[in-house]
Amino acid sequence: MKMTSQNKQLLLGDLQRNMQERGWSVSKVAKEAGIHQSQVSRIASGLFKTFGSNLVQICITLGMEPVKYYSVTREEEDRKKIANAAISIWDGTRRDAAVVVSLLREIAKLRKHGTRR
């Protein structure tokens, strides 16, 4: 899951503050969280794009609430809207599923050819 830049900055600030308050180094966090030190170092440096399991484990280890830093991105909202729209035109049968998929693929082809002009 992707994070918004605002949530990422909030998380990094809280992460660094929690580590500092405990007097924990990256290696101590890694040991306590059961995660390789290089992964903790990468995350603590902000070198991540997604809200993955290592990040969640680090938050839990430091007593931070992981859900606080996650919010649905616009891209995820748009994907859900598109998926829901595609589902809404499907009649629930296997045959119609093939028709809907075929239709969506044809739309993709049209868009692809339309951008070459």
trRosetta pair geometry for C-beta under 8 A, 3 or more apart (Angstrom, degrees):
i j d omega theta_ij theta_ji phi_ij phi_ji
1 50 5.8 121 61 -163 37 90
1 51 4.4 -32 77 47 99 105
1 52 7.9 173 35 -65 72 48
1 70 6.5 34 117 -144 140 118
1 76 7.3 18 -145 -81 87 146
2 49 6.4 -35 -122 156 81 84
2 50 5.7 -60 -86 -105 45 69
2 51 7.3 41 122 -3 3 89
2 73 5.0 -16 85 -15 112 151
2 75 6.7 31 43 55 146 127
2 76 7.1 -166 42 -39 100 111
3 7 4.9 -125 -176 85 100 115
3 8 4.7 120 113 -63 129 91
3 11 7.3 -49 -166 4 156 143
3 49 7.5 -174 27 172 87 39
3 50 7.1 148 -12 -140 86 24
3 51 5.2 113 -60 -52 101 99
3 69 6.8 -11 -136 150 127 94
3 70 6.8 -89 -108 -112 87 60
3 71 8.0 80 -147 39 62 68
3 73 7.6 161 -166 -60 6 114
4 7 4.6 88 57 10 87 102
4 8 6.9 -150 91 -9 44 87
4 71 6.0 -15 -3 61 122 107
4 73 6.0 166 -68 -99 79 87
5 8 5.5 -52 -146 35 34 116
5 9 6.4 34 156 -19 66 103
6 9 6.0 -55 -152 35 29 108
6 10 6.5 29 151 -17 63 107
7 10 5.5 -53 -146 38 35 114
7 11 6.1 37 155 -21 67 106
7 69 4.8 125 179 -171 102 68
7 70 6.8 111 177 -85 154 21
7 71 6.0 -176 -58 16 145 98
8 11 5.7 -54 -148 37 29 112
8 12 6.3 29 155 -19 64 106
8 46 6.9 88 163 -145 111 95
8 69 7.7 92 -81 -176 32 112
9 12 5.8 -52 -144 36 31 110
9 13 6.4 32 156 -18 64 106
10 13 5.9 -58 -152 36 28 111
10 14 6.3 21 155 -12 65 110
10 68 8.0 -119 127 133 128 99
10 69 6.2 -170 89 -116 107 91
11 14 5.9 -61 -147 42 29 107
11 15 5.9 34 155 -25 67 110
11 55 7.8 17 172 -173 146 118
11 59 7.7 -58 -150 -89 106 115
11 64 7.9 103 -142 161 77 151
11 69 4.2 57 -75 -132 113 146
12 15 5.5 -52 -142 35 29 115
12 16 6.3 26 160 -15 64 106
12 44 7.7 118 -140 -159 83 41
12 46 5.3 2 -100 -83 143 99
13 16 6.1 -59 -149 38 26 106
13 17 6.2 24 155 -17 63 112
14 17 5.6 -57 -143 40 30 112
14 18 6.0 31 158 -20 66 108
14 64 5.9 113 138 -121 124 134
14 69 7.8 -136 40 -72 139 122
15 18 6.0 -56 -146 36 25 109
15 19 6.4 23 155 -16 61 108
15 43 7.7 -126 -166 134 162 97
15 44 6.2 -153 135 -118 130 72
15 58 7.0 22 -132 136 117 122
15 59 7.6 -73 -93 -91 95 70
15 62 6.8 118 -133 53 62 171
15 64 7.1 -48 -85 -35 64 163
16 19 5.8 -55 -147 37 30 111
16 20 6.2 29 156 -18 65 110
16 44 7.0 113 -80 -161 79 91
17 20 5.7 -58 -146 39 29 111
17 21 6.2 31 156 -21 65 107
18 21 5.8 -51 -142 35 29 112
18 22 6.5 16 160 -7 62 110
18 62 4.2 79 137 175 143 124
18 63 6.8 -173 -148 55 130 90
18 64 6.1 -89 -55 -53 162 111
19 22 6.2 -69 -152 45 27 102
19 24 4.8 -102 -152 70 72 94
19 25 7.6 84 -178 -103 114 10
19 26 7.8 11 -148 -72 147 51
19 29 6.2 -43 -110 -58 110 130
19 44 7.3 29 -32 -127 160 127
19 62 6.8 -53 -62 -118 66 132
20 23 7.3 29 -175 -75 32 36
22 28 7.9 -161 118 115 117 138
22 62 7.3 -131 -10 -136 145 83
24 28 4.1 -133 -156 88 86 131
24 29 5.4 101 145 -53 127 81
24 32 7.5 -48 -142 5 141 139
24 62 7.8 -141 50 -105 152 96
25 28 4.8 103 48 3 70 100
25 29 7.2 -131 97 -1 40 86
26 29 5.8 -55 -150 37 33 111
26 30 6.2 36 151 -22 66 107
26 37 6.1 90 131 -161 99 87
26 40 5.0 154 -170 113 86 113
26 41 4.9 52 -173 -81 152 77
26 44 5.8 -121 -105 16 106 157
27 30 5.5 -51 -146 36 33 116
27 31 6.4 34 155 -20 65 104
27 37 5.3 -3 -106 -118 67 126
27 40 7.9 162 -80 72 24 142
28 31 5.8 -53 -148 36 31 111
28 32 6.3 24 156 -13 65 109
29 32 6.0 -61 -144 43 28 106
29 33 5.8 13 162 -7 67 117
29 35 7.9 -27 129 54 80 109
29 40 5.1 157 96 -161 111 144
29 44 7.6 121 60 -62 158 130
29 58 6.2 35 171 -139 118 95
29 61 6.4 121 -157 110 75 138
29 62 7.0 -6 -127 -63 109 105
30 33 6.2 -65 -136 47 22 100
30 35 5.4 -106 -141 78 67 73
30 36 6.4 -32 -156 141 121 16
30 37 4.1 -54 -63 -89 174 61
30 39 7.4 126 -117 59 104 84
30 40 4.3 -127 -74 0 89 145
30 41 8.0 -12 -59 -28 126 78
31 34 7.7 23 177 -68 25 38
32 61 5.0 127 117 -165 106 125
33 40 6.8 139 47 -87 138 122
33 54 7.8 80 145 -161 134 69
33 57 4.9 111 -170 137 107 102
33 58 5.3 -11 -108 -92 159 55
33 60 7.8 120 -123 68 94 86
33 61 4.1 -84 -83 -40 88 157
34 57 7.0 -88 58 174 90 140
35 39 5.1 -100 162 79 108 127
35 40 5.5 125 97 -53 116 95
35 54 5.2 107 -132 -143 141 98
35 57 6.0 141 -48 95 125 135
35 58 6.7 -52 21 -65 153 89
36 39 4.7 89 68 3 86 105
36 40 7.3 -163 94 -5 45 85
37 40 5.7 -56 -148 38 37 110
37 41 6.1 40 154 -22 69 107
38 41 5.6 -53 -145 37 31 115
38 42 6.3 36 154 -22 64 105
39 42 5.7 -52 -148 34 30 113
39 43 6.4 26 155 -15 64 107
39 54 5.2 -93 159 -162 131 155
40 43 5.8 -58 -148 40 30 109
40 44 6.0 29 156 -18 67 111
40 54 7.7 -135 -74 172 58 114
40 58 6.3 146 -121 -101 88 126
41 44 5.8 -56 -140 40 27 109
41 45 6.2 22 158 -15 62 111
42 45 5.9 -66 -152 40 26 108
42 47 4.5 -85 -170 72 79 114
42 48 6.5 100 134 -53 97 92
43 46 7.7 53 179 -65 32 18
43 47 7.2 -94 -74 57 24 69
43 48 5.3 13 -111 -23 69 137
43 54 6.4 -152 -54 120 145 112
43 55 5.7 -179 -140 -94 136 81
43 58 6.2 178 109 -9 153 165
48 52 7.2 -118 -168 17 129 109
48 55 6.5 168 130 -68 165 126
50 55 8.0 -165 106 5 59 141
51 55 5.8 -111 -154 78 50 143
51 56 7.2 73 167 -54 81 91
51 66 7.7 125 -173 180 112 106
51 69 7.2 168 -117 106 123 101
51 70 5.2 74 -139 -99 170 109
52 55 5.3 102 59 11 64 102
52 56 7.1 -119 113 -4 37 93
53 56 5.5 -53 -146 37 36 114
53 57 6.2 37 155 -21 68 105
54 57 5.7 -54 -147 36 32 112
54 58 6.4 34 153 -21 65 103
55 58 5.7 -51 -149 33 32 112
55 59 6.5 34 152 -19 64 104
55 66 7.3 118 123 -132 84 114
56 59 5.7 -55 -152 34 32 113
56 60 6.4 30 153 -18 66 106
56 66 4.7 23 -130 -115 75 160
57 60 5.7 -53 -146 37 32 111
57 61 6.2 35 154 -22 65 107
58 61 5.7 -55 -148 36 30 114
58 62 6.3 13 158 -5 65 111
59 62 6.2 -71 -149 47 26 99
59 64 4.0 -92 -161 79 79 107
59 65 7.1 -58 163 77 120 9
59 66 4.2 128 87 -77 155 84
59 69 7.4 -141 -102 16 146 133
60 63 7.7 40 -178 -71 30 22
60 64 7.3 -84 -57 57 22 68
60 66 6.7 -28 -50 -33 79 113
64 68 7.3 -106 170 40 87 128
64 69 8.0 24 152 -20 121 122
65 68 4.5 85 90 -18 100 113
66 69 6.3 -70 -168 36 46 102
66 70 6.8 27 148 -15 77 114
67 70 5.8 -69 -147 38 41 107
72 76 4.8 -123 -166 85 85 128
72 77 5.6 100 139 -57 119 88
73 76 4.8 98 55 7 76 100
73 77 7.1 -138 98 -3 42 87
74 77 5.5 -55 -149 38 35 113
74 78 6.1 35 153 -20 68 106
75 78 5.7 -54 -147 37 29 111
75 79 6.4 33 153 -22 64 104
76 79 5.6 -49 -146 33 33 114
76 80 6.5 33 154 -18 63 103
77 80 5.8 -57 -153 36 31 111
77 81 6.4 32 150 -20 65 106
78 81 5.5 -52 -147 35 34 113
78 82 6.3 33 155 -18 67 105
79 82 5.8 -55 -147 37 30 109
79 83 6.2 29 155 -17 65 108
80 83 5.7 -55 -144 39 30 111
80 84 6.1 30 157 -19 65 108
81 84 5.8 -57 -146 39 27 110
81 85 6.3 29 154 -21 63 107
82 85 5.7 -54 -148 35 30 112
82 86 6.4 29 154 -17 64 105
83 86 5.8 -55 -149 36 31 110
83 87 6.3 31 153 -18 65 107
84 87 5.6 -54 -145 38 32 112
84 88 6.2 39 153 -29 64 105
85 88 5.6 -51 -149 28 31 116
85 89 7.2 20 157 -12 61 101
86 89 6.5 -64 -159 34 33 101
86 90 6.9 34 147 -26 64 109
86 100 6.3 115 -174 169 87 124
86 104 6.4 13 -122 -77 123 138
87 90 5.6 -59 -154 27 38 117
89 100 6.0 147 96 -116 102 116
90 96 5.6 136 -156 124 69 112
90 97 6.0 39 -145 -91 125 62
90 100 4.9 -46 -86 -39 92 159
91 96 4.4 123 38 -17 96 177
92 96 7.0 35 42 58 33 133
93 96 4.5 88 59 11 90 102
93 97 6.9 -140 97 -12 48 84
94 97 5.5 -48 -152 26 34 118
94 98 7.0 35 151 -18 62 99
95 98 5.9 -55 -162 31 34 110
95 99 6.7 33 144 -18 65 105
96 99 5.1 -50 -149 36 43 116
96 100 6.2 43 153 -21 71 101
97 100 5.9 -53 -146 36 31 109
97 101 6.3 29 154 -16 64 107
98 101 5.8 -54 -145 39 29 110
98 102 6.1 32 154 -21 63 109
99 102 5.7 -57 -148 37 28 113
99 103 6.3 31 153 -21 63 107
100 103 5.6 -53 -148 35 31 114
100 104 6.4 29 155 -17 65 105
101 104 5.8 -56 -148 38 30 109
101 105 6.4 31 153 -19 64 106
102 105 5.7 -56 -149 36 30 111
102 106 6.4 31 153 -20 64 105
103 106 5.8 -55 -151 34 30 111
103 107 6.6 33 151 -19 64 103
104 107 5.6 -49 -150 33 35 114
104 108 6.5 39 150 -21 64 103
105 108 5.4 -51 -151 34 35 115
105 109 6.5 38 150 -21 65 101
106 109 5.5 -49 -149 33 35 113
106 110 6.5 38 152 -20 65 103
107 110 5.7 -53 -150 35 32 113
107 111 6.4 31 153 -17 65 106
108 111 5.8 -56 -148 38 30 110
108 112 6.2 33 153 -23 65 108
109 112 5.6 -54 -146 35 31 113
109 113 6.3 23 158 -12 66 107
110 113 6.0 -59 -146 41 28 105
110 114 6.0 31 154 -24 64 112
111 114 5.5 -56 -143 36 29 116
111 115 6.6 28 159 -22 63 104
112 115 6.3 -59 -156 29 27 107
112 116 7.5 31 148 -27 58 103
113 116 5.9 -50 -160 19 40 116
114 117 6.5 -37 -170 2 42 113
